[in-house]
Amino acid sequence: MSPDQEIKHLLAQVLELDTSDYDSSTALLGAVPELDSMGVVTLLTALEDKYQIVLADDELDASVFETLGTLSRYVADKLP
């Protein structure tokens, strides 16, 4: 499974979304109502648990959540 597909699957689970038509250019923050402040926190926790990584608050900004692709690249950069 590609990084985009894994993140897409996690978004579907955590936020209870139908992500079947999502691709790397799909807008997230501001476009997906479920991705509000609580949704972001829930998603970050799920990403940390799934990938055993630490996502530092000072490294996160809105650009990370701009699209599925930007989120996938951010997570991929955190992997060992």
C-alpha positions in Angstrom: 0.0 0.0 0.0 1.4 3.4 -1.0 1.8 6.2 1.6 -1.1 8.1 0.2 -3.3 5.0 0.4 -2.3 4.3 4.0 -3.0 7.9 5.0 -6.3 7.8 3.1 -7.3 4.7 4.9 -6.4 6.2 8.3 -8.4 9.3 7.5 -11.4 7.1 6.6 -11.1 5.3 9.9 -10.3 8.1 12.3 -12.6 10.8 10.8 -15.3 8.3 9.5 -15.0 9.6 6.0 -15.6 8.1 2.6 -12.1 8.7 1.1 -12.5 6.4 -1.9 -12.2 9.3 -4.4 -9.2 11.0 -2.6 -5.9 11.3 -4.3 -2.7 13.2 -3.5 -4.1 16.5 -4.7 -7.3 16.3 -2.5 -7.6 19.3 -0.3 -7.9 18.5 3.4 -7.7 21.5 5.8 -10.6 23.8 5.1 -12.1 21.4 2.7 -13.0 18.5 4.9 -15.3 19.7 7.7 -14.4 16.7 9.9 -10.8 17.9 9.9 -11.4 20.5 12.5 -9.1 21.1 15.5 -10.3 17.9 17.3 -10.0 16.0 14.0 -6.4 17.2 13.5 -5.5 16.1 17.1 -7.2 12.7 16.6 -5.5 12.2 13.3 -2.0 13.2 14.7 -2.4 10.7 17.5 -3.4 8.0 15.1 -0.4 8.7 12.9 1.9 8.6 15.8 0.5 5.3 17.0 0.5 3.7 13.5 3.9 4.7 12.5 5.6 4.9 15.9 6.8 8.5 15.2 6.6 11.7 17.2 5.1 14.7 15.4 6.4 17.8 17.1 4.0 20.7 17.6 6.6 23.2 16.5 7.0 21.5 13.1 3.3 21.4 12.3 1.5 24.1 10.4 -1.5 24.3 8.1 0.7 23.5 5.1 1.2 19.9 6.3 -2.6 19.4 6.1 -3.1 21.3 2.8 -3.6 18.1 0.7 -3.4 14.3 1.1 -0.1 14.5 -0.7 1.5 17.1 1.7 0.4 15.1 4.7 1.7 11.8 3.2 5.1 13.5 2.4 5.3 14.9 5.9 4.7 11.5 7.5 7.1 9.8 5.1 9.9 12.3 6.0 9.4 11.3 9.7 9.8 7.6 9.1 13.2 6.1 9.8 
